């Protein structure tokens, strides 16, 4: 089989009810040079059997088995097995539009210096009705935005496999917000973002345990925000994808102990094993284009979050940032683009 242009990594856990639609969306693509790597994270239903049946009929589809280590580890396994130069992370209960890969391919061919291409997305209600059309204004340097908020769903963006390797992949310490953390690290390291005007992704809204997800998103989201505003060098998490496989030796385990702090919602430090860390650049949000969380206060004025809005641009969060972040994550989740929990 020839090396594909895109590798689509699908983490799946008990996804028998939704995975066929996700794979069908790939079969509908007008651009056909892709592979799909479905990583089954210990499903108790027929998810592996479904993938085997599709793989038997289409050699572009492969099944990998994980061991219930969570969505980040499952995606890292998929990244390690990927052959394509560009990656798309697609959840097993979401879909993309038929011309999505073609739109991304045309953009990539037109501009060689862009590392991640983001398109628009729609929210789809359980009954199939499109609820909203959304697209964040993308700029080449997205770090000032990503230091403060999650700007787009994971499957509305394709990214160079090489820079994901160099970043160490997904941080397995996150339960939610792991994609936001990855985008933030890539932007901090200098990745250039580009935009596609058309809608590429469908975000399917499904009933789930919202209270538990919201609580975890609050903890993880504040950790990502604090990291984005930190003056300390941002650690990168060397995972299995960088264990010498597929020529990915640019990120290796450190030769001496390094310490790292991750901040939880209460502001107390939690140690991360030093053996899993490598060092990255000491970059903080630029003074040029500060962006506040939706509803966050800057001094005495409250405003929505838009690129280029005025407000605090110090290394610390703006006054009231944590309080307003709590309110936003807990009560305004319908307007956020935090990822759904891995199911």
C-alpha positions as a Markdown table, in Angstrom:
| # | Residue | x | y | z |
|---|---|---|---|---|
| 1 | Unk | 0.0 | 0.0 | 0.0 |
| 2 | Unk | 1.4 | 3.4 | -0.9 |
| 3 | Unk | 2.0 | 6.0 | 1.8 |
| 4 | Unk | -1.2 | 8.0 | 2.3 |
| 5 | Unk | -1.4 | 11.7 | 2.3 |
| 6 | Unk | -3.7 | 11.8 | 5.4 |
| 7 | Unk | -3.7 | 9.5 | 8.4 |
| 8 | Unk | -7.1 | 9.7 | 10.3 |
| 9 | Unk | -6.7 | 8.6 | 13.9 |
| 10 | Unk | -9.9 | 7.5 | 15.5 |
| 11 | Unk | -9.9 | 6.6 | 19.2 |
| 12 | Unk | -12.9 | 4.4 | 20.0 |
| 13 | Unk | -14.4 | 3.0 | 23.2 |
| 14 | Unk | -17.7 | 1.2 | 23.1 |
| 15 | Unk | -18.5 | 3.1 | 19.9 |
| 16 | Unk | -20.5 | 0.4 | 18.1 |
| 17 | Unk | -23.5 | 2.6 | 17.8 |
| 18 | Unk | -21.7 | 5.6 | 16.2 |
| 19 | Unk | -18.5 | 4.3 | 14.5 |
| 20 | Unk | -20.2 | 3.1 | 11.3 |
| 21 | Unk | -21.3 | 6.7 | 10.5 |
| 22 | Unk | -17.8 | 8.0 | 11.3 |
| 23 | Unk | -16.3 | 5.5 | 8.9 |
| 24 | Unk | -19.0 | 6.1 | 6.3 |
| 25 | Unk | -18.0 | 9.8 | 6.3 |
| 26 | Unk | -14.5 | 8.8 | 5.3 |
| 27 | Unk | -15.8 | 6.6 | 2.5 |
| 28 | Unk | -17.7 | 9.6 | 1.2 |
| 29 | Unk | -14.6 | 11.7 | 0.9 |
| 30 | Unk | -13.9 | 13.1 | -2.6 |
| 31 | Unk | -10.2 | 13.0 | -1.8 |
| 32 | Unk | -9.3 | 9.3 | -1.4 |
| 33 | Unk | -5.6 | 9.2 | -0.4 |
| 34 | Unk | -6.1 | 8.5 | 3.2 |
| 35 | Unk | -5.8 | 5.8 | 5.8 |
| 36 | Unk | -7.9 | 5.3 | 9.0 |
| 37 | Unk | -6.4 | 3.9 | 12.1 |
| 38 | Unk | -9.0 | 3.0 | 14.6 |
| 39 | Unk | -7.6 | 2.5 | 18.1 |
| 40 | Unk | -10.0 | 0.4 | 20.2 |
| 41 | Unk | -9.4 | 1.4 | 23.9 |
| 42 | Unk | -10.8 | -1.8 | 25.5 |
| 43 | Unk | -14.4 | -1.8 | 24.2 |
| 44 | Unk | -16.8 | -4.2 | 25.7 |
| 45 | Unk | -19.2 | -4.0 | 22.7 |
| 46 | Unk | -18.7 | -4.9 | 19.0 |
| 47 | Unk | -16.5 | -2.0 | 18.2 |
| 48 | Unk | -13.5 | -4.2 | 17.3 |
| 49 | Unk | -15.7 | -6.5 | 15.2 |
| 50 | Unk | -17.1 | -3.5 | 13.3 |
| 51 | Unk | -13.6 | -2.3 | 12.5 |
| 52 | Unk | -12.5 | -5.7 | 11.3 |
| 53 | Unk | -15.4 | -5.9 | 8.9 |
| 54 | Unk | -14.6 | -2.5 | 7.4 |
| 55 | Unk | -10.9 | -3.3 | 7.3 |
| 56 | Unk | -11.6 | -6.6 | 5.5 |
| 57 | Unk | -13.4 | -4.6 | 2.7 |
| 58 | Unk | -11.0 | -1.6 | 2.6 |
| 59 | Unk | -7.3 | -2.0 | 3.2 |
| 60 | Unk | -7.1 | 1.7 | 4.1 |
| 61 | Unk | -8.7 | 0.9 | 7.5 |
| 62 | Unk | -6.7 | -0.6 | 10.3 |
| 63 | Unk | -7.5 | -1.7 | 13.8 |
| 64 | Unk | -5.2 | -1.3 | 16.8 |
| 65 | Unk | -5.8 | -2.5 | 20.3 |
| 66 | Unk | -5.1 | -0.4 | 23.3 |
| 67 | Unk | -5.6 | -1.3 | 27.0 |
| 68 | Unk | -8.1 | 1.2 | 28.4 |
| 69 | Unk | -5.5 | 3.9 | 29.1 |
| 70 | Unk | -7.7 | 6.7 | 27.9 |
| 71 | Unk | -8.2 | 8.8 | 24.8 |
| 72 | Unk | -4.7 | 10.5 | 24.8 |
| 73 | Unk | -2.8 | 7.2 | 25.0 |
| 74 | Unk | -5.1 | 5.7 | 22.3 |
| 75 | Unk | -4.4 | 8.6 | 20.0 |
| 76 | Unk | -0.7 | 8.4 | 20.7 |
| 77 | Unk | -0.8 | 4.8 | 19.6 |
| 78 | Unk | -2.5 | 5.8 | 16.4 |
| 79 | Unk | 0.0 | 8.5 | 15.8 |
| 80 | Unk | 2.9 | 6.0 | 16.2 |
| 81 | Unk | 1.3 | 3.8 | 13.6 |
| 82 | Unk | 0.4 | 6.6 | 11.2 |
| 83 | Unk | 2.1 | 6.7 | 7.8 |
| 84 | Unk | 0.6 | 10.0 | 6.4 |
| 85 | Unk | 2.4 | 13.3 | 6.5 |
| 86 | Unk | -0.8 | 15.0 | 7.9 |
| 87 | Unk | -3.0 | 13.9 | 10.8 |
| 88 | Unk | -6.7 | 14.2 | 11.5 |
| 89 | Unk | -8.0 | 13.3 | 14.9 |
| 90 | Unk | -11.6 | 12.1 | 14.5 |
| 91 | Unk | -13.7 | 11.0 | 17.4 |
| 92 | Unk | -15.7 | 7.8 | 16.9 |
| 93 | Unk | -19.0 | 9.7 | 17.2 |
| 94 | Unk | -18.3 | 12.6 | 14.9 |
| 95 | Unk | -18.1 | 13.1 | 11.2 |
| 96 | Unk | -16.5 | 15.3 | 8.5 |
| 97 | Unk | -18.1 | 16.7 | 5.3 |
| 98 | Unk | -17.5 | 14.8 | 2.1 |
| 99 | Unk | -15.2 | 17.5 | 0.6 |
| 100 | Unk | -13.2 | 18.1 | 3.9 |
| 101 | Unk | -10.0 | 16.2 | 3.0 |
| 102 | Unk | -10.1 | 17.7 | -0.5 |
| 103 | Unk | -10.3 | 21.2 | 1.0 |
| 104 | Unk | -7.5 | 20.5 | 3.4 |
| 105 | Unk | -5.4 | 19.0 | 0.6 |
| 106 | Unk | -5.8 | 22.0 | -1.7 |
| 107 | Unk | -4.9 | 24.4 | 1.1 |
| 108 | Unk | -1.8 | 22.3 | 2.0 |
| 109 | Unk | -0.6 | 22.3 | -1.6 |
| 110 | Unk | -1.2 | 26.0 | -2.0 |
| 111 | Unk | 0.8 | 27.1 | 1.1 |
| 112 | Unk | 3.8 | 25.0 | 2.1 |
| 113 | Unk | 4.7 | 26.9 | 5.3 |
| 114 | Unk | 1.5 | 26.3 | 7.2 |
| 115 | Unk | 1.6 | 23.5 | 9.9 |
| 116 | Unk | -2.1 | 23.2 | 10.8 |
| 117 | Unk | -5.2 | 24.0 | 8.8 |
| 118 | Unk | -8.5 | 24.8 | 10.5 |
| 119 | Unk | -11.9 | 24.9 | 8.9 |
| 120 | Unk | -15.4 | 25.6 | 10.1 |
| 121 | Unk | -17.7 | 23.2 | 11.8 |
| 122 | Unk | -21.4 | 22.7 | 12.5 |
| 123 | Unk | -23.2 | 21.4 | 15.6 |
| 124 | Unk | -25.7 | 18.7 | 14.9 |
| 125 | Unk | -28.5 | 17.9 | 17.2 |
| 126 | Unk | -29.4 | 14.3 | 18.1 |
| 127 | Unk | -32.3 | 14.4 | 15.5 |
| 128 | Unk | -29.9 | 15.5 | 12.8 |
| 129 | Unk | -30.7 | 19.2 | 12.6 |
| 130 | Unk | -27.8 | 21.6 | 12.2 |
| 131 | Unk | -27.9 | 23.9 | 15.2 |
| 132 | Unk | -25.0 | 26.3 | 14.5 |
| 133 | Unk | -22.3 | 27.1 | 11.9 |
| 134 | Unk | -19.1 | 28.1 | 13.7 |
| 135 | Unk | -15.6 | 29.2 | 12.8 |
| 136 | Unk | -12.9 | 30.9 | 14.9 |
| 137 | Unk | -10.9 | 33.6 | 13.2 |
| 138 | Unk | -7.6 | 31.8 | 12.7 |
| 139 | Unk | -4.3 | 33.7 | 12.5 |
| 140 | Unk | -0.8 | 32.3 | 11.8 |
| 141 | Unk | 0.2 | 32.8 | 15.5 |
| 142 | Unk | -2.6 | 31.2 | 17.6 |
| 143 | Unk | -0.8 | 31.1 | 20.9 |
| 144 | Unk | -2.3 | 34.3 | 22.3 |
| 145 | Unk | -5.7 | 32.7 | 21.8 |
| 146 | Unk | -4.9 | 29.2 | 22.8 |
| 147 | Unk | -3.2 | 30.4 | 26.0 |
| 148 | Unk | -6.7 | 31.4 | 27.1 |
| 149 | Unk | -9.3 | 29.3 | 25.4 |
| 150 | Unk | -10.1 | 26.3 | 23.3 |
| 151 | Unk | -10.8 | 27.8 | 19.9 |
| 152 | Unk | -12.0 | 24.9 | 17.7 |
| 153 | Unk | -13.0 | 21.2 | 17.9 |
| 154 | Unk | -10.2 | 18.7 | 17.3 |
| 155 | Unk | -11.6 | 17.3 | 14.0 |
| 156 | Unk | -11.9 | 20.7 | 12.4 |
| 157 | Unk | -8.1 | 20.9 | 12.0 |
| 158 | Unk | -5.4 | 18.8 | 10.3 |
| 159 | Unk | -1.8 | 19.0 | 11.5 |
| 160 | Unk | 1.7 | 17.9 | 10.3 |
| 161 | Unk | 2.6 | 14.6 | 11.7 |
| 162 | Unk | 6.2 | 15.7 | 12.2 |
| 163 | Unk | 5.4 | 18.6 | 14.6 |
| 164 | Unk | 3.1 | 16.4 | 16.6 |
| 165 | Unk | 6.0 | 13.9 | 17.0 |
| 166 | Unk | 8.3 | 16.6 | 18.1 |
| 167 | Unk | 5.8 | 17.8 | 20.7 |
| 168 | Unk | 5.6 | 14.4 | 22.2 |
| 169 | Unk | 1.9 | 13.9 | 21.3 |
| 170 | Unk | -1.0 | 14.1 | 23.7 |
| 171 | Unk | -0.4 | 14.5 | 27.4 |
| 172 | Unk | -1.9 | 11.3 | 29.0 |
| 173 | Unk | -2.3 | 13.2 | 32.3 |
| 174 | Unk | -5.4 | 15.0 | 30.9 |
| 175 | Unk | -8.8 | 13.4 | 31.0 |
| 176 | Unk | -10.4 | 16.2 | 29.0 |
| 177 | Unk | -9.0 | 19.3 | 27.2 |
| 178 | Unk | -6.1 | 17.2 | 25.9 |
| 179 | Unk | -6.5 | 18.6 | 22.4 |
| 180 | Unk | -6.5 | 22.1 | 23.6 |
| 181 | Unk | -3.3 | 21.4 | 25.5 |
| 182 | Unk | -1.7 | 19.9 | 22.3 |
| 183 | Unk | -2.7 | 22.9 | 20.1 |
| 184 | Unk | -1.4 | 25.3 | 22.8 |
| 185 | Unk | 2.0 | 23.5 | 22.9 |
| 186 | Unk | 2.3 | 23.5 | 19.1 |
| 187 | Unk | 1.5 | 27.2 | 18.9 |
| 188 | Unk | 3.9 | 28.0 | 21.6 |
| 189 | Unk | 6.6 | 26.2 | 19.8 |
| 190 | Unk | 6.0 | 28.3 | 16.7 |
| 191 | Unk | 3.5 | 26.3 | 14.6 |
| 192 | Unk | 1.8 | 28.3 | 11.9 |
| 193 | Unk | -2.0 | 28.0 | 11.6 |
| 194 | Unk | -4.0 | 28.6 | 8.4 |
| 195 | Unk | -7.7 | 28.8 | 7.8 |
| 196 | Unk | -10.2 | 27.2 | 5.3 |
| 197 | Unk | -13.4 | 29.2 | 4.7 |
| 198 | Unk | -15.7 | 26.2 | 4.3 |
| 199 | Unk | -17.2 | 23.9 | 6.9 |
| 200 | Unk | -15.2 | 20.7 | 7.3 |
| 201 | Unk | -16.5 | 19.1 | 10.5 |
| 202 | Unk | -19.7 | 18.0 | 12.1 |
| 203 | Unk | -19.8 | 18.0 | 15.9 |
| 204 | Unk | -22.6 | 15.6 | 17.0 |
| 205 | Unk | -24.3 | 16.6 | 20.2 |
| 206 | Unk | -25.2 | 13.6 | 22.3 |
| 207 | Unk | -26.7 | 13.1 | 25.8 |
| 208 | Unk | -24.0 | 12.3 | 28.3 |
| 209 | Unk | -23.1 | 12.7 | 31.9 |
| 210 | Unk | -22.7 | 16.5 | 31.8 |
| 211 | Unk | -22.1 | 17.1 | 35.5 |
| 212 | Unk | -19.1 | 14.8 | 35.7 |
| 213 | Unk | -17.7 | 16.1 | 32.4 |
| 214 | Unk | -18.1 | 19.7 | 33.4 |
| 215 | Unk | -16.3 | 19.2 | 36.7 |
| 216 | Unk | -13.3 | 17.5 | 35.0 |
| 217 | Unk | -13.3 | 20.1 | 32.2 |
| 218 | Unk | -13.0 | 22.8 | 34.9 |
| 219 | Unk | -10.0 | 21.2 | 36.5 |
| 220 | Unk | -8.3 | 20.4 | 33.2 |
| 221 | Unk | -9.3 | 23.6 | 31.5 |
| 222 | Unk | -7.8 | 25.8 | 34.3 |
| 223 | Unk | -4.6 | 23.7 | 34.2 |
| 224 | Unk | -4.3 | 24.4 | 30.4 |
| 225 | Unk | -5.0 | 28.1 | 31.0 |
| 226 | Unk | -2.4 | 28.4 | 33.8 |
| 227 | Unk | 0.2 | 26.6 | 31.7 |
| 228 | Unk | -0.4 | 29.1 | 28.9 |
| 229 | Unk | 0.2 | 32.0 | 31.3 |
| 230 | Unk | 3.1 | 30.4 | 33.0 |
| 231 | Unk | 6.5 | 32.1 | 32.9 |
| 232 | Unk | 8.2 | 28.7 | 33.4 |
| 233 | Unk | 9.3 | 26.6 | 30.3 |
| 234 | Unk | 6.4 | 24.4 | 29.2 |
| 235 | Unk | 7.2 | 20.7 | 29.5 |
| 236 | Unk | 6.5 | 18.4 | 26.7 |
| 237 | Unk | 5.4 | 14.9 | 27.3 |
| 238 | Unk | 7.5 | 12.2 | 25.6 |
| 239 | Unk | 5.2 | 9.3 | 25.0 |
| 240 | Unk | 5.4 | 6.0 | 23.2 |
| 241 | Unk | 5.2 | 7.7 | 19.8 |
| 242 | Unk | 8.7 | 9.1 | 20.5 |
| 243 | Unk | 10.3 | 5.8 | 21.6 |
| 244 | Unk | 12.4 | 5.6 | 18.5 |
| 245 | Unk | 9.6 | 4.5 | 16.3 |
| 246 | Unk | 9.2 | 5.8 | 12.7 |
| 247 | Unk | 12.3 | 8.0 | 13.0 |
| 248 | Unk | 10.9 | 10.1 | 15.7 |
| 249 | Unk | 14.1 | 10.6 | 17.7 |
| 250 | Unk | 13.9 | 14.4 | 17.9 |
| 251 | Unk | 12.1 | 14.0 | 21.2 |
| 252 | Unk | 13.8 | 11.7 | 23.6 |
| 253 | Unk | 13.7 | 11.0 | 27.3 |
| 254 | Unk | 15.8 | 13.5 | 29.4 |
| 255 | Unk | 19.2 | 12.3 | 30.6 |
| 256 | Unk | 18.8 | 14.0 | 33.9 |
| 257 | Unk | 16.0 | 14.6 | 36.3 |
| 258 | Unk | 13.8 | 17.6 | 35.6 |
| 259 | Unk | 10.9 | 18.8 | 37.7 |
| 260 | Unk | 7.6 | 20.1 | 36.5 |
| 261 | Unk | 4.5 | 21.5 | 38.1 |
| 262 | Unk | 0.9 | 21.2 | 36.8 |
| 263 | Unk | -1.6 | 23.5 | 38.4 |
| 264 | Unk | -5.0 | 22.4 | 39.3 |
| 265 | Unk | -8.1 | 24.6 | 39.9 |
| 266 | Unk | -7.2 | 25.2 | 43.5 |
| 267 | Unk | -3.8 | 26.6 | 42.5 |
| 268 | Unk | -1.9 | 23.8 | 44.3 |
| 269 | Unk | 1.0 | 22.1 | 42.4 |
| 270 | Unk | 0.8 | 18.5 | 41.4 |
| 271 | Unk | 4.0 | 16.7 | 40.4 |
| 272 | Unk | 4.3 | 15.1 | 37.0 |
| 273 | Unk | 6.9 | 12.3 | 36.7 |
| 274 | Unk | 10.2 | 13.9 | 35.6 |
| 275 | Unk | 11.1 | 10.8 | 33.6 |
| 276 | Unk | 8.4 | 11.7 | 31.0 |
| 277 | Unk | 9.4 | 15.2 | 30.3 |
| 278 | Unk | 11.4 | 17.2 | 27.8 |
| 279 | Unk | 11.9 | 20.9 | 27.7 |
| 280 | Unk | 10.2 | 23.4 | 25.3 |
| 281 | Unk | 10.3 | 27.1 | 24.7 |
| 282 | Unk | 9.6 | 29.7 | 27.3 |
| 283 | Unk | 6.8 | 31.5 | 25.5 |
| 284 | Unk | 3.9 | 33.4 | 27.1 |
| 285 | Unk | 0.9 | 35.3 | 25.5 |
| 286 | Unk | 2.0 | 38.2 | 23.4 |
| 287 | Unk | 1.2 | 41.8 | 24.5 |
| 288 | Unk | 0.1 | 42.4 | 21.0 |
| 289 | Unk | -3.2 | 40.5 | 20.9 |
| 290 | Unk | -4.4 | 39.6 | 24.3 |
| 291 | Unk | -7.7 | 37.5 | 24.4 |
| 292 | Unk | -9.9 | 37.0 | 27.4 |
| 293 | Unk | -12.1 | 34.1 | 28.3 |
| 294 | Unk | -15.7 | 34.7 | 27.4 |
| 295 | Unk | -17.1 | 36.8 | 30.2 |
| 296 | Unk | -13.7 | 37.4 | 31.9 |
| 297 | Unk | -13.0 | 40.8 | 33.4 |
| 298 | Unk | -10.1 | 43.1 | 32.6 |
| 299 | Unk | -9.9 | 45.7 | 35.3 |
| 300 | Unk | -13.5 | 47.0 | 35.6 |
| 301 | Unk | -14.7 | 46.2 | 32.1 |
| 302 | Unk | -16.2 | 42.9 | 31.1 |
| 303 | Unk | -16.3 | 41.7 | 27.5 |
| 304 | Unk | -16.6 | 38.7 | 25.2 |
| 305 | Unk | -13.4 | 37.1 | 23.9 |
| 306 | Unk | -12.3 | 38.1 | 20.4 |
| 307 | Unk | -8.8 | 38.1 | 18.9 |
| 308 | Unk | -7.2 | 41.5 | 19.3 |
| 309 | Unk | -9.5 | 42.6 | 22.2 |
| 310 | Unk | -7.8 | 44.7 | 24.8 |
| 311 | Unk | -7.2 | 43.4 | 28.3 |
| 312 | Unk | -4.5 | 42.0 | 30.5 |
| 313 | Unk | -1.6 | 40.5 | 28.8 |
| 314 | Unk | 0.7 | 39.8 | 31.7 |
| 315 | Unk | 2.1 | 36.3 | 32.4 |
| 316 | Unk | -0.6 | 35.9 | 35.1 |
| 317 | Unk | -4.3 | 35.6 | 34.3 |
| 318 | Unk | -6.4 | 38.7 | 34.4 |
| 319 | Unk | -8.1 | 39.6 | 37.7 |
| 320 | Unk | -11.2 | 37.4 | 38.1 |
| 321 | Unk | -10.0 | 35.0 | 35.4 |
| 322 | Unk | -10.4 | 31.9 | 37.5 |
| 323 | Unk | -13.8 | 32.9 | 38.8 |
| 324 | Unk | -15.1 | 33.8 | 35.3 |
| 325 | Unk | -13.5 | 30.6 | 33.9 |
| 326 | Unk | -15.4 | 28.6 | 36.5 |
| 327 | Unk | -18.6 | 30.3 | 35.5 |
| 328 | Unk | -18.0 | 29.9 | 31.8 |
| 329 | Unk | -17.1 | 26.2 | 32.0 |
| 330 | Unk | -19.9 | 25.4 | 34.4 |
| 331 | Unk | -22.8 | 27.3 | 32.9 |
| 332 | Unk | -22.0 | 28.3 | 29.3 |
| 333 | Unk | -20.7 | 24.9 | 28.0 |
| 334 | Unk | -23.1 | 25.2 | 25.0 |
| 335 | Unk | -20.8 | 27.9 | 23.5 |
| 336 | Unk | -17.5 | 26.2 | 24.3 |
| 337 | Unk | -15.6 | 23.9 | 22.0 |
| 338 | Unk | -14.2 | 21.6 | 24.7 |
| 339 | Unk | -14.0 | 18.0 | 23.4 |
| 340 | Unk | -16.6 | 15.4 | 24.4 |
| 341 | Unk | -15.4 | 12.9 | 26.9 |
| 342 | Unk | -13.9 | 9.7 | 25.4 |
| 343 | Unk | -16.6 | 7.1 | 25.5 |
